Amino acid sequence: MACGNGSDRTQHPEELFGPDWAEWVPPTEAERPSAGEAQVQPWLSRG
């Protein structure tokens, strides 16, 4: 099978996360929700 034969291409991070994808900084401990709080991912929520 040739490379890429019938497969989809891999998206660039900008296509997945937006134009500021390179400036993303992980949250600090102070910004993280406590263990009791529900964590809703906006890209997974329905509405």
Backbone as CSV, one residue per row, in Angstrom:
resi,resn,N_x,N_y,N_z,CA_x,CA_y,CA_z,C_x,C_y,C_z
1,MET,0.853,-1.168,0.000,0.000,0.000,0.000,0.903,1.238,0.000
2,ALA,0.617,2.135,-0.879,1.397,3.369,-0.970,1.045,4.298,0.194
3,CYS,1.980,5.118,0.550,1.781,6.068,1.641,0.603,6.987,1.331
4,GLY,-0.358,7.073,2.226,-1.507,7.943,2.037,-2.563,7.402,1.097
5,ASN,-2.444,6.175,0.709,-3.378,5.586,-0.226,-4.766,5.477,0.404
6,GLY,-5.655,6.386,0.012,-7.030,6.334,0.504,-7.222,6.854,1.909
7,SER,-6.201,7.415,2.509,-6.350,7.891,3.883,-6.550,9.407,3.914
8,ASP,-7.054,9.904,5.030,-7.232,11.346,5.214,-5.910,11.961,5.634
9,ARG,-5.787,13.242,5.374,-4.573,13.928,5.794,-4.677,14.307,7.273
10,THR,-3.549,14.550,7.893,-3.512,14.996,9.283,-3.704,16.503,9.314
11,GLN,-4.617,16.956,10.159,-4.886,18.383,10.232,-3.767,19.113,10.970
12,HIS,-3.535,20.352,10.566,-2.579,21.221,11.246,-3.214,21.656,12.566
13,PRO,-2.411,21.862,13.624,-2.984,22.289,14.904,-3.865,23.542,14.801
14,GLU,-3.551,24.446,13.886,-4.383,25.646,13.731,-5.790,25.278,13.280
15,GLU,-5.924,24.246,12.488,-7.246,23.815,12.036,-8.041,23.194,13.180
16,LEU,-7.352,22.603,14.136,-8.025,21.956,15.259,-8.284,22.904,16.422
17,PHE,-7.291,23.752,16.751,-7.342,24.550,17.975,-7.436,26.050,17.749
18,GLY,-7.388,26.511,16.511,-7.497,27.933,16.213,-6.141,28.588,15.996
19,PRO,-6.159,29.855,15.593,-4.924,30.535,15.220,-3.950,30.771,16.370
20,ASP,-4.427,30.739,17.612,-3.521,30.974,18.740,-3.029,29.672,19.385
21,TRP,-3.036,28.594,18.636,-2.670,27.285,19.184,-1.253,27.255,19.747
22,ALA,-0.327,28.013,19.190,1.065,27.979,19.637,1.269,28.726,20.952
23,GLU,0.330,29.604,21.330,0.463,30.377,22.565,-0.221,29.709,23.746
24,TRP,-0.776,28.515,23.561,-1.494,27.824,24.630,-0.568,27.530,25.796
25,VAL,-1.056,27.773,27.000,-0.304,27.503,28.221,-1.178,26.615,29.098
26,PRO,-0.629,25.506,29.609,-1.446,24.642,30.462,-1.863,25.373,31.741
27,PRO,-3.024,25.031,32.299,-3.483,25.713,33.511,-2.568,25.415,34.691
28,THR,-2.459,26.388,35.586,-1.669,26.196,36.799,-2.522,25.467,37.820
29,GLU,-1.915,25.069,38.908,-2.655,24.376,39.972,-3.788,25.247,40.509
30,ALA,-3.565,26.557,40.600,-4.590,27.477,41.111,-5.780,27.582,40.165
31,GLU,-5.573,27.383,38.884,-6.644,27.496,37.905,-7.418,26.199,37.704
32,ARG,-6.877,25.111,38.177,-7.546,23.814,37.980,-8.733,23.677,38.920
33,PRO,-9.821,23.050,38.454,-10.982,22.843,39.332,-10.664,21.817,40.403
34,SER,-11.363,21.926,41.521,-11.160,20.956,42.594,-11.742,19.607,42.170
35,ALA,-11.393,18.568,42.917,-11.820,17.210,42.564,-13.332,17.063,42.573
36,GLY,-14.046,17.872,43.355,-15.494,17.768,43.451,-16.246,18.464,42.333
37,GLU,-15.584,19.328,41.593,-16.256,20.075,40.528,-16.325,19.252,39.246
38,ALA,-17.431,19.386,38.553,-17.581,18.700,37.269,-16.716,19.396,36.229
39,GLN,-16.078,18.611,35.409,-15.244,19.170,34.349,-15.950,18.951,33.026
40,VAL,-16.510,20.024,32.462,-17.200,19.951,31.183,-16.285,20.519,30.121
41,GLN,-16.014,19.717,29.127,-15.179,20.169,28.029,-16.093,20.859,27.019
42,PRO,-15.821,22.130,26.672,-16.730,22.831,25.757,-16.879,22.162,24.397
43,TRP,-15.860,21.469,23.933,-15.972,20.822,22.645,-16.747,19.505,22.715
44,LEU,-17.037,19.058,23.948,-17.804,17.834,24.099,-19.246,18.124,24.541
45,SER,-19.522,19.338,24.961,-20.858,19.643,25.449,-21.831,19.784,24.287
46,ARG,-23.055,19.525,24.577,-24.099,19.629,23.544,-24.942,20.862,23.860
47,GLY,-25.273,21.591,22.823,-26.144,22.720,23.096,-26.041,23.835,22.171
